[in-house]
Amino acid sequence: MTDRMKGYHEMTSPKSPWWKGAHGEWYVVIQLLLFALIIFGPRTCPGLSRWTCSNEQVCKWFGGSMIVVGLALIFSGLFMIRAHLTPLPYPNEEATLIQSGPFRLVRHPVYTGGIIAAFGWAILAQSWLMAGYALVLFGFFDLKSRQEERWLKDKFPDYGAYQLRVKKLLPFIY
């Protein structure tokens, strides 16, 4: 067993309790709180006006379409990794590197879908505050994916080449 694999094996062994976050448990807790804020949180605050759309139907159609596209990306990504799905960003021992389907467009299609859906929700609600929540979600997924990618690079030797070919969160951009 190589030193790299020994280090990976030591990290995957269940030595520490979940609250210590060795496998990214705190990322999951924060993610759930952000989703709750986006779905159930306030849409405005004192002093912050709602944005106005010149054509209400266009905003509703566009926001709704973004939600549908985001959910489709989430579910297609989950479908591709279904056998190795874990709520934690830390890859399980049986995981394989998937580079097909939505993973050809972005390295983290589930995160990207969540971001698109969150912005769609903000447009549908015509809420600057909710757009701010979506921006926070984007920043959070960027941070979470950085840690996840460190673990993926340790597990998959060809992950670096995949990173060079495919953008992280925004197809063809970032």
C-alpha positions in Angstrom: 0.0 0.0 0.0 1.4 3.4 -1.0 1.8 6.2 1.5 -0.9 8.1 -0.4 -3.3 5.2 0.0 -2.3 4.7 3.7 -3.2 8.3 4.4 -6.5 8.0 2.6 -7.3 4.8 4.5 -6.4 6.4 7.8 -8.7 9.3 7.0 -11.6 7.0 6.0 -11.5 4.9 9.2 -14.3 5.9 11.6 -12.1 7.1 14.5 -13.7 10.4 15.4 -17.3 11.3 16.2 -19.3 13.0 13.5 -19.3 16.4 15.2 -15.6 16.7 14.7 -16.3 16.9 11.0 -13.5 14.6 9.7 -15.5 13.7 6.6 -17.2 17.1 6.0 -20.2 16.7 8.3 -20.4 20.4 9.1 -20.6 21.2 5.5 -23.8 19.2 5.3 -25.3 20.9 8.4 -24.5 24.4 7.0 -25.9 23.3 3.6 -29.2 22.2 5.1 -29.5 25.5 7.0 -28.8 27.5 3.8 -31.5 25.5 1.9 -33.9 26.2 4.7 -33.1 29.9 4.6 -33.6 30.0 0.8 -36.9 28.2 0.9 -38.4 29.5 4.1 -36.4 32.6 5.0 -37.7 36.2 4.7 -38.0 37.5 1.2 -37.3 41.1 2.2 -36.2 43.2 5.1 -36.9 46.8 6.3 -35.5 49.3 3.9 -34.9 46.8 1.1 -37.4 47.1 -1.7 -38.6 44.3 -3.9 -37.3 44.5 -7.4 -39.9 45.2 -10.0 -40.1 43.4 -13.3 -41.6 45.2 -16.2 -43.2 42.0 -17.3 -44.3 40.0 -14.3 -45.1 36.9 -16.5 -41.6 36.9 -18.0 -40.0 37.0 -14.5 -42.2 34.1 -13.3 -41.5 32.1 -16.5 -37.8 32.7 -16.4 -37.5 32.0 -12.6 -39.6 28.9 -12.9 -37.5 27.7 -15.8 -34.3 28.2 -13.8 -35.8 26.1 -11.0 -36.7 23.3 -13.4 -33.3 23.3 -15.0 -31.6 23.4 -11.6 -33.6 20.5 -10.3 -33.0 18.5 -13.5 -29.3 19.0 -13.0 -29.5 18.0 -9.4 -31.4 14.8 -10.1 -29.3 13.8 -13.1 -26.1 14.2 -11.0 -27.6 12.2 -8.2 -28.7 9.5 -10.7 -25.2 9.2 -12.0 -23.6 8.7 -8.6 -26.6 6.8 -7.0 -24.5 3.7 -6.2 -21.9 5.7 -4.3 -24.1 8.5 -3.0 -23.3 9.8 0.4 -24.5 13.0 2.1 -20.9 13.8 3.0 -18.4 15.5 0.6 -15.9 12.9 1.5 -15.9 10.1 -1.1 -16.7 6.6 0.1 -14.3 3.7 -0.4 -16.2 2.2 -3.3 -16.6 5.5 -5.2 -15.6 5.8 -8.8 -14.7 8.9 -10.8 -17.6 9.8 -13.0 -16.9 12.0 -16.0 -20.0 11.5 -18.1 -23.5 12.8 -18.2 -23.8 16.1 -16.3 -20.3 15.6 -15.0 -19.1 16.5 -18.5 -20.5 20.0 -18.1 -19.4 20.7 -14.5 -17.5 18.8 -11.8 -20.3 19.4 -9.3 -23.6 19.2 -11.1 -25.6 18.8 -7.9 -24.1 22.0 -6.4 -24.6 23.8 -9.7 -28.2 22.7 -9.9 -28.8 24.0 -6.4 -27.3 27.4 -7.3 -29.4 27.7 -10.4 -32.6 26.7 -8.6 -31.8 29.2 -5.8 -31.4 32.1 -8.3 -34.5 31.0 -10.1 -36.4 31.1 -6.7 -35.1 34.6 -6.1 -36.2 35.7 -9.6 -39.6 34.1 -9.2 -40.1 35.9 -5.8 -38.5 39.1 -7.2 -36.4 39.4 -4.0 -33.0 41.0 -3.7 -32.6 39.4 -0.3 -33.2 35.9 -1.8 -30.7 36.7 -4.5 -28.3 37.4 -1.7 -29.0 34.0 -0.2 -28.3 32.4 -3.6 -25.0 34.3 -3.7 -24.1 33.0 -0.3 -25.0 29.5 -1.4 -22.7 29.9 -4.4 -19.9 31.0 -2.2 -20.6 28.1 0.2 -20.6 25.5 -2.6 -17.3 26.9 -3.9 -15.7 26.5 -0.5 -17.2 23.1 0.1 -16.1 21.9 -3.4 -12.5 23.0 -2.7 -12.3 20.6 0.3 -14.1 17.9 -1.6 -11.7 18.2 -4.5 -8.7 17.8 -2.2 -10.2 14.5 -1.1 -11.0 13.5 -4.7 -7.5 14.2 -5.8 -6.1 12.0 -3.1 -8.5 9.2 -4.1 -8.3 9.5 -7.9 -4.9 10.0 -9.6 -6.6 11.3 -12.8 -8.8 13.9 -11.0 -6.2 16.7 -11.8 -6.6 16.1 -15.5 -10.4 16.1 -15.1 -10.1 19.5 -13.3 -8.2 20.9 -16.2 -10.9 19.8 -18.7 -14.1 20.5 -16.9 -15.1 23.7 -15.0 -16.1 23.4 -11.3 -19.5 25.1 -10.9 -20.4 27.2 -14.0 -20.2 25.4 -17.3 -17.4 26.9 -19.6 -16.9 29.7 -17.1 -15.9 28.7 -13.6 
